[in-house]
Amino acid sequence: MIVGNGEVGEGGAKIIDAADFVIRFNECRSYGAGGTHTDVVAVCNTGRPAKAMLCSESWRIHPGVVEASEIWSVRDPEKFAAMRALLAASHPELDDFCDDYTNQFSVFCAEAGKVHRIVDKEVHEAVDQALSAFSPAPYVVPSSGMIVIGEVLDRFPDDEVTLAGFGHVGWEWHPFAAEKQLVDSHIAAGRLRRLAGKPFVSSSQGA
């Protein structure tokens, strides 16, 4: 079960909590109304979202973060280091977007007894390639949700994967329209299911 930050429909919390494996994102805003079972927290490990989480004691002691046995950093440091010069020219306002906090998340996990996984840049590049089939408008990076979907479908090809709380709206530099089309294609192919819910608008820098 991959639980985004949108509203989860009535009865969804029980379905989520009954899942074998539950992934939430960043500040675990789905926690509570979207159930409480949490195995993984997938985090933006670069830029402002990363800095905000690491500097927040409330994030460190959030029950979802405490319960999770794994933290997944969705942004491969090598990939984002290579993007810095290009973004400096195309999006100078994103001057801190590629600031890397991966090591700090590793330290947090070591101290908290959690596994820290970094989603490989090959997953990011495969998602970019898949999105290209839907002619997305110019974008900076896929959303964390789309990267995690790519990782899960790659790592667990035979498992039933359900999405909840995905509205495909938010930060202007994510290709949300194309992401919705890509997710719908996975659903049509029988690789994903979706629980109904209302959209959530993500914050700046694709948190």
Summary of the structure (lengths in Angstrom):
residues: 207
radius of gyration: 16.0
end to end distance: 19.4
largest distance: 47.0
contacts: 683
relative contact order: 0.19
helix: 44%
strand: 14%
